[in-house]
Amino acid sequence: MQTTLNVTIPIISFLICILTAYILGKTPAFNFLNARENRFKSLDGIRGFLALSVFFHHFVITYYWKKNDIWASPPEKMFDNFGSVGVAIFFIITGFLFISKITKKSTTNWVSLYKSRFFRIVPLYGFTLVVISLVVFASSKFNLHVSIPMLIKDYIKWGLFHGGSLNGFTDTRKIIAGVDWTLKYEWLFYICLPLISLCISKLKKVGIYLLVAATLILFFQPFYIFSFKTSYFIFFCIGGFASYLIKNYKPNFKITGKIASTINLLFIIIAMLYPNTLDIFHVFTIAIVFLLTLLGNDLFGIFTLRSSIILGEISYSIYLLHGVILYLLFTVAFPLEASSSLLSDFLLLMPLTSVAVVLISAATFLLIEKPCMSIGKKST
């Protein structure tokens, strides 16, 4: 019974999210999508499902946190992989898009690139940090529990995507489900782009192969550079190398049809159930899912649905805010007594919570993300 629910409830939740996005798509707020042309439409469509997968991962972690008072990966491998696979493909997409961007032209306007990244990422992150602060200080009854210099230091850490406790509140990062850690990897990649660009432009194929070789070494012999684990660099490399292949070999075909979708689905299932998370075979499986999607496979038409594209548009809000919503729901508004409940009972709340996550994320996208992205484009 539990195993059946573990599979069926997330599927039902995905379907309900698609339905919610379909309804949102009928509103004028998303009419801007009508004029969009995108060669990699399936890639846009998969992003929403990646963000929702990370949300499902933290949904189950929330249950075990309440049950065992420990914030850790869930014992169910599928729910564990929901988070790891979702983040991995997000990193791959980032690598693909930005290596494509810097190699598309002979010169790159770095000021414009970094301005666009700032207005894309920071405003919603700032809003989320405000919400986190309100929760923290409300929990502290608006009393200051640390010195002003310490509080300033804490906020500087959050500003650098190395967040910890605020005002001595030990559960601060749990409010955001700890998802902020990926943003420091994204920004490290952005900061390294000029060096990557120089390596590719000056050394050509040799530079590319050196970058790939270095990344593989850092994957098989991982260590920490400051707070960065080197094994994660491989995902940006996969995306970047895919960009190189697309640019230089210009495939004029798409991997579509039922057989291709069946193969893609098979690799997705393997990626979600594979027991040795993020080992080399798992990375290979994840890379295949990305490549099939990149080359136009829409998973029986799912990734190219307008609903899926909308979920992709709001995926950053889903990713960044779902932890806040989980915390406000199950710690503040309706404190969860998981010690006396079963995971199967808690999973029944996933579809309804998913609707709340999608609706709130759509609102923050329209009110914060979209206007700020427009400002970023105008200022470049």
Secondary structure by P-SEA (a helix, b strand, c coil): caaaaacaaaaaaaaaaaaaaaaaaacccccccccccccaaaaaaaaaaaaaaaaaaaaaaaaaaaacccccccccccccaaaaaaaaaaaaaaaaaaaaaaacccccaaaaaaaaaaaaccaaaaaaaaaaaaaaaaaacccccccaaaaaaaaaaaaacccccccccccccccccccaaaaaaaaaaaaaaaaaaaaaaacaaaaaaaaaaaaaaaaaccccccccccccaaaaaaaaaaaaaaaacccccccccaaaaaaaaaaaaaaacccccccaaaaaaaaaaaaaaaaccccccccccaaaaaaaaaaaaaaacaaaaaaaacccccccccccccaaaaaaaaaaaaaaaaaaaaaaaacccaaaaaaaaaac
